Amino acid sequence: MLKKLEKLSALIGNTPLIELKNNDTNLFAKLEYNNFSGSSKDRAAYSIIYNAIKSGHINEDTTIIASSSGNLAIAVASICKILKLKFIPVIDPNINKAYESLLNLMSYKVVKVTERDNTGGYLLTRIATVNKLHAVTKNSFVADQYGDPNNYKGYYGLTEEVINSFDHLDYIFIAVSSSGGITGISKSMKEKRPETKIIAVDVEGSVIFSDVQVKRYISGIGASQVPPIIENAIIDDVIIISQLDIIKGCFELLDEQAIFAGASSGALYKAAKNYCKKHSSVLKSSSLMIFPDKGHTYLDTIYDKEWGEQLAAKLQTSSSIK
Ligand SMILES: Cc1ncc(COP(=O)(O)O)c(C=O)c1O
């Protein structure tokens, strides 16, 4: 199995780096959606599974279980297909329709939770379901993106790529969910380039950096529990972005840069532009954003004008109730 995985590693990482048009800053984006299964989660899934095989926690008969309503599940499903392992993703109603269909095609079984947890999200319900499944499934392994250090270690390679591409960087903007990306990149970046500031971008309603309660409707970014692995991250600043600004950011990215990307990339674009304008000096700063995935799976949400209007109405109602 390790040999098969090592072959796959040629298709993960070394993602394209592009410069965007911007008057206030030298703005670059690392296109992580060019990874094998379409997102930066390939790095996390690869690292978690590779190390679990190496340490004997996964063998040919193991069933893999994971709590994910998106890219991590797709990444794990792809690797399990290659290794001929059974995979059970635990998903929730926020999942994109396309992902649900794809997971149904690629997985041994899909389990969908429907009850919201006490934070208004689904993460805690998903984790409880994963634990139950793990207990009743013989020879099962939980690909735990929130707690397994191999998640963030999977991003050390991304830092190497960044260091090899830039002599100097002022800011790296990273969207946060399980925190694998920001933990891995910040930990390894600070060892070699401590002057580069790491800026976390999170969505309103996520509990990672804030306790303001807002119902979340956008997938990929944010979490309803603080991921244990984030204690290893070194973060210089945090930007909390509203869900409506994420939508605006996605459309601006499309209109201004012809990049059709997912919600987190829109969040990063909006946040980075504002931040760099605010912190601009005589010398233009250089900033990098890590774009995790493409826009196709957000066509019926973020990129659907009617969905956006309904979201605005829902958020308006809930904020006027408070
Ligand atoms: C859509 C999306 N947003 C954000 C992230 C960052 O997530 P994490 O903090 O789990 O590394 C990812 C990672 O792949 C992602 O796919």
The ligand as an SDF file (V2000), in Angstrom:
LIG
                    3D

 16 16  0  0  0  0  0  0  0  0999 V2000
  -12.7310   24.8410    1.2490 C   0  0  0  0  0  0  0  0  0  0  0  0
  -11.6380   24.8190    2.2740 C   0  0  0  0  0  0  0  0  0  0  0  0
  -11.5350   25.8280    3.1420 N   0  0  0  0  0  0  0  0  0  0  0  0
  -10.5570   25.8720    4.0730 C   0  0  0  0  0  0  0  0  0  0  0  0
   -9.6060   24.8900    4.1510 C   0  0  0  0  0  0  0  0  0  0  0  0
   -8.5710   24.9420    5.2430 C   0  0  0  0  0  0  0  0  0  0  0  0
   -8.8850   23.9170    6.0650 O   0  0  0  0  0  0  0  0  0  0  0  0
   -8.0950   23.3320    7.2840 P   0  0  0  0  0  0  0  0  0  0  0  0
   -8.0690   24.3890    8.3470 O   0  0  0  0  0  0  0  0  0  0  0  0
   -8.9940   22.1900    7.6520 O   0  0  0  0  0  0  0  0  0  0  0  0
   -6.7510   22.8870    6.8630 O   0  0  0  0  0  0  0  0  0  0  0  0
   -9.6660   23.8230    3.2560 C   0  0  0  0  0  0  0  0  0  0  0  0
   -8.6690   22.7880    3.2500 C   0  0  0  0  0  0  0  0  0  0  0  0
   -8.5490   22.0300    2.3230 O   0  0  0  0  0  0  0  0  0  0  0  0
  -10.7160   23.7770    2.2980 C   0  0  0  0  0  0  0  0  0  0  0  0
  -10.8100   22.7670    1.4290 O   0  0  0  0  0  0  0  0  0  0  0  0
  1  2  1  0
  2  3  1  0
  2 15  2  0
  3  4  2  0
  4  5  1  0
  5  6  1  0
  5 12  2  0
  6  7  1  0
  7  8  1  0
  8  9  2  0
  8 10  1  0
  8 11  1  0
 12 13  1  0
 12 15  1  0
 13 14  2  0
 15 16  1  0
M  END
$$$$
